[in-house]
Amino acid sequence: MPIHKLSIQNTVHKYKKKYKLLKPVYCQALNDYIYFTAEGFNHLLYKKGHRRSNKQICFRLPLVNLVLPTILKCKSSSKIIVIDEIYKNKSIMAMYFELSAIVGKDHPIKIKVIIKKRGKLGKLFFFSVMKQKTPKKRR
């Protein structure tokens, strides 16, 4: 079933409004505040300068509702990646932190939130969110 252009525009608009209402939140796992920037929302729509497919966008945007519960529930970062990247024509260190938690009351799911920081003095900001596969229970 194809996703219509008007439908995708409405979906993006709806979740952009929700995202803009997010205020900085304290993260116990990283011992600092996390901010919600336009770069984070744009990463849900684009990857490396290319627009994500409508299917990917429609899958990721509703996960915005689970970002805050994941950040608040997570007690430690499960993974840290440090890379050098070009930002505003300068090479700068970027750190990516992975926060994971099982959230949702009716249908619990495991969510992974990626938090980014540029340079040693940069602020932490939301970068991405994705659903993770939960391991099957052994019998």
Residue pairs with C-beta under 8 A, 6 or more apart in sequence:
3 54
3 55
3 58
8 54
8 57
8 58
11 57
11 58
11 61
12 45
12 57
12 61
14 61
15 44
15 61
15 62
15 64
16 41
18 64
18 65
19 36
19 40
19 41
19 64
22 36
22 67
22 68
22 126
23 36
24 33
24 34
24 35
24 36
25 33
25 34
25 68
25 71
25 72
26 32
26 33
26 34
27 33
27 34
27 71
27 72
27 74
27 99
27 115
27 124
28 72
28 74
28 75
29 71
29 74
29 75
29 76
29 77
29 97
29 99
30 77
30 97
30 99
30 115
30 124
32 124
33 123
33 124
34 71
34 115
34 124
34 125
34 126
35 123
35 124
35 125
35 126
36 125
36 126
37 125
37 126
39 125
39 127
40 116
40 125
40 126
40 127
40 128
43 127
43 128
44 52
44 57
44 60
44 61
44 64
44 128
44 129
45 51
45 52
45 57
46 52
52 60
59 131
60 129
60 130
63 111
63 129
63 130
63 131
64 129
66 103
66 104
66 109
66 111
66 129
67 111
67 113
67 126
67 129
69 101
69 103
69 104
69 111
70 99
70 100
70 101
70 103
70 111
70 112
70 113
70 129
71 99
71 113
71 115
73 101
73 102
73 103
74 99
74 100
74 101
74 113
77 97
77 98
77 99
78 98
78 99
78 100
79 97
79 98
80 95
80 96
80 97
80 98
81 95
81 96
81 98
82 93
82 94
82 95
82 96
83 93
83 94
83 96
84 91
84 92
84 93
84 94
85 91
85 92
85 94
85 118
86 92
87 94
87 118
92 118
92 119
93 118
93 119
93 120
94 116
94 117
94 118
95 116
95 117
95 118
96 114
96 115
96 116
96 127
97 114
97 115
97 116
97 117
97 124
98 112
98 113
98 114
98 115
99 112
99 113
99 114
99 115
100 110
100 111
100 112
100 113
100 132
101 110
101 111
102 108
102 109
102 110
102 111
102 134
103 109
103 111
109 131
109 132
109 134
110 131
110 132
110 133
110 134
111 129
111 130
111 131
111 132
112 129
112 130
112 131
112 132
113 126
113 128
113 129
114 126
114 127
114 128
114 129
114 130
115 124
115 125
115 126
115 127
116 124
116 125
116 126
116 127
117 123
117 124
117 125
